[in-house]
Amino acid sequence: MHTLIIGGTIFLGRHIVADALNRGHTITLFHRGRHNPELFPEVERIIGDRDGGLAPLRGRSFDAVIDTCGYVPRVVDQSARLLSGAAPVYVFLSSISAYADFRHHGVAEDDPTGQLADPSVEKVDGETYGPLKAACERRVQETWAEGALTVRPGLIVGPQDPTDRFTYWPVRIAEGGEVLAPESPARATQIIDARDLASWILDMAEAGRGGVYNATGPRDVLTLGELFETCRRAGGSDATFTWVTPGFLAAEGVAPWSEVPLWVPSEPDSIGFDSVSIVRALAAGLRFRPLEETVRDTLSWARSRPQPHSWRAGLTRERERELLRKWR
């Protein structure tokens, strides 16, 4: 199988490439060459900018196209149109952030997606990211119809994650001591290991499946308490958890999701953020490795990174100690 991957050298993309090579795929990478250029020397590389620089792909044929890095509708439209008819399936990596709201549990694929107030906006930020992804989806679906496979992941985690939004917890908990934890051990969360997502995407591409799928996990409800206990066990830690209220964190100006990763306060507008329906993806074969394996592998990878590491998410130890003192 000859697979074109747009991107392919960062996090999920590199896991897709690695898995595809293990399956015997022939890979063509189209990317800018800015990140991890040493990876995958055995594959065909086309260095270019997808915004106006897709000409080297014109006239090529593939068995699947996997687009891992589309954020701007105008730009995604270029690849969708130029590659139309070049493969049976175009896989577009979107996000559950594409949904218009999360005011109910069980948000499913047919729920409304976000709309840009100004369709000409191309700046990607916290407000526009979701609606831009939704607009990108529509561009691909309009051109590829039944050949469009739209994948909406939740938080992707595991080794090689550059965001630290999950990695913070295995590393922090492995250090031991008193750990500030948000809200309640019963608070639900959803994550998916990048390697499980990569494997399922390739399964779907190989089968030529189209459609729209939420892709997060695990199969059953995962609570923060269960996750943190798994981190403690995998890291051989003596950590204890002090659960602080959302009101306290808000009063102290602590940012959910970034300073306290994985956590979004239980508020009316976000009640369904951590309970997105994955029934359709499960029926299509989405499967998950044990949580402890994800935690253990993430911790091992994090410890192998050059130190000191400049964290992109999570509380500094000084800030955490300060908050715990105030809470007490």
N, C-alpha and C positions, 0 to 999 in steps of 0.2 A: 504494500500500500504506500503510495506517494502522498505525503502530507505536507502542505504548506502551513507554516506557523508564522503569524505576524507577531513579532516580539520573540519570546522564547528563551530569554536569558535571565529573567528575574523571577524568583519565587515560583508561583504556579506554573508559569511558562516553562521554566527549566525542568520542573517535575514532569510536565507533559512530554517534553523532548526526551528526557531520560527513559520514561516508560515506553514511549513510541519506539525508541531505538531497541529496547529490550524485546519488543514485539516483532522486530524485523522491519519496521517501516523505513522507507527512504524519506529523508527529511530535507526540506528546503526552508531555511530561515530567512525571513525578510525583517531587518531591523536596522537601527541607526549605528550600531556598533559601539555604543557608549558604555554599555554595562557588561561586565564579565566577558570580554572578547575572547578570552582563552578557553571558554567552554566549548565542548563538542567540535573539536577540530575536524572530525570525520564527516561532517555534514556540509551540504551546499549552503553557502551564505550569499545573500544579496544585500549589500549595504545601501540603504537609501532611506529617505524620509517619506512616510506614507502620505504626507500632505504635499501632493504635486510631484512625487518622485516614484510613482508606481510603474513607470514605463517598462522596466526590465521584466515585469510579470505579464505583460501583454502577450497574448497568444499561447501562454503556457497552459498545461493541463495537469490536474491533480485529482486524487481520489477524495481529498477533504481539505478544507481550509479552516484553520482555527485561529481566530482573532482574539488575542489575549489583552490587547492594549488600546481599545477604542474608547474615546471619551468625548469627542466632539462630532456631532452629527454630520456636518459638512465634510469632515475628513473621512469618517467611516463610510459615507456614501460613495466616496471615490473608489475604495477597495471593493465595496459591494457591487458597484456597477462594472468596474473593469474586469472583475473575476466572474461575473455572471456567466454561467454556462461552462466555467472552467473546471467544475467539480460537482458531484452530486449534493454536497452538503457544505454549508457555511456555518461554522460554530461561532457565535458571538458571546463573549464573556461579559455579562451585565452584572447586576447586583440586586439584592432585595431592596436596596435604597431606591430602586426605580418606582416603588409603589407610592401612591399619592398620600396614603396615611396608614397608621397602624393603630386605629382606635378600636380594633377588635382582635380577638385571638383567631388563629387559623387563617391568616392572610394567604390567599391562594392565587394561582396563576391568572385567573380571570378577573381579579380585582383591578380597579382603575390604577393606572400608572400616572406619575407626575407630569405636569405640563409647565413649560417655561413661560413666565410672564412676558418675557421678551425673547422670541425665537432666534434672534440674532446673537444672543449671548453665547460666548465661547469660553469665558473664564470659568475654570473648575474650582469650586470651593464648597464649603459645607452646605450652602443653600442650593447650589446648582448641580452638584454631582449627580443626585438621583434623577432629576428631570432630564439632564443631559444624557444619561445612560438610557432612559426610556425613549428619548428621541432617536438615539443611535439604533436601538432595537427596531424601531419602526422603519428606519431607512433600510436595514437589512431585510426585514420581513417584506417590505414593499417590492424589493428587487428579487429576492430568492423564494418567496412564497413558501411552498411546502419543503423546500430545501434549506430553510433557515432553522437552525437549532439555537434557541435563546436560552442561556443558562444564567440563572440568577442565584449566585452563591450568597450565603451569609458571611460571617467572619471566617476567613480562611486562615488556618494556623499550621504550625509545624516547623520543621527545619527549613532554614533559608528565608524565614519571614523577615523582611527589612523593617517592618513597622513596629515591632516589639509589643503589639497590642495583646498578644497572648503570652509571649515569651517572658514578660515581666513576672508573671505569677509563678511558673516553675522555678525561676531563678531566685526570686525574692523568698519564696517559701522554703526553698532548699537552704537558704542562709540561716533559717531558724529564728527563734526569738518571737517577740510579740508582733503580729502582722495585722495592720489595719485592713478590715474587710468591710465591704459596703452592704448596707441594708439588712440582709438576713440570709442565713444559710439555705433557706427555702426558695430564694430568688432564682428563677430559671434563667438559663443562658443557652445559646445555640452556637456551635462551632462546627467546622469541618476540616479535617486534615487535608492539606494540599495534595498529598499523594493519593488519597481516596478519591478526591474530586478529579484529579488528572486521569486516574484509571477509568472512572465512569465516563468522562468526556470522550476518551478514546474508544471505549466500548460503543458509545452512541454514534460516534463518527464512523467507526467500522461498519456499523449496521445501517448507516445512511439515514438515521432517524432525525426528523425535524420536530418542531413544536417548541413550547415554552415550559421550562421546568425550574422550580425552586430547588436549590441544592445546598442544603445545610444539614445539620445533624445535632446530636445523634438520633437514632431511631426513637428512643424513649426520652422522656423529660430528663434533662441534666440540670442539676441545681449547682449554685456556687459552692454550697457546702460539700457536695460530692466531688466537685472539681478540685477544691482546695485540699480535701483529704487525700485525693489521688496524688496531687502534687507533693504533699507531705510524705506519703508512703514511697513514691518513686524517688524522691530526693533523700530519703533516710533522715528526715528532719525532725527536730523537736519543736517546730513552730506551734504557736498558739494563735488563735484568731479572736480579735476584738471587733465585734460587729457594731458599726456606728450607723446612726440614722441618716437618711437622705437629707433631712432638715439641717442637721449639723454640718454635713458636707457642703450643702448649699450656702449656709451662713458663713462658712470658712472660705468660700470661693473656689472649692475644689471642682475641677472640670470632669464630668462623667466621660467615660470612653477613652479619654486621653490620659488624664492623671490617674484615674481609676479604671483601667482597661476592663473590657467585657461588660461593664455595668452601665445601664441606662435606667434612670429612676422610674419607678412604677407610677406613671402619670397617665391621665386619660388619653393624651395624644400619642402615647408610645406603648400602650398596654400590650399590643400584639407584636412588638418588635422581636421578642425572644420566643415567640410561639408560632412561627411561620409554618404553614403546612408543607410537608414534603411527601405527601401520599403519592403524588404522580411520579416523582423521581424514584421512590421506593419500588413502585410497580414496574419501573423501567430498569431496575437492577442496581440502584445505588446502595452501596454497602460500606460499612465502617470498620476500621480496625479498633482494637481495645483502646480506651482512653489512656490507660497507663502507658501503652506503647507510644502514643503521641507525646505525652508529657516527658517520658524518659528520653525519647529521641530529640525532642526540642531542647531539653536541658543539656544533653550531651553536645549538641551542636552549639548552643550558646556558650558553653564553656570552652569551645575550641576557637572562638572568635578572638582576634587580636585585642589585647587589653591595654589601657582602659577603653571600655566601650561607651560611646556617647548615646545614651538611651533616648529613644524617640517617643516613648510612652511610659507611664508609670510615675509614681511619687519618688522623689529623692529620699534617701534614708533620713536626712535632716528634716525634711518636710513631714515625713511620716511620724517621726518622733515628736515633733511639735504638735501635730494633730492629736496624737494619742495622749499627750500631756493635757491638752485642752479638754479632750473628751472625759478624762478622768476627773 
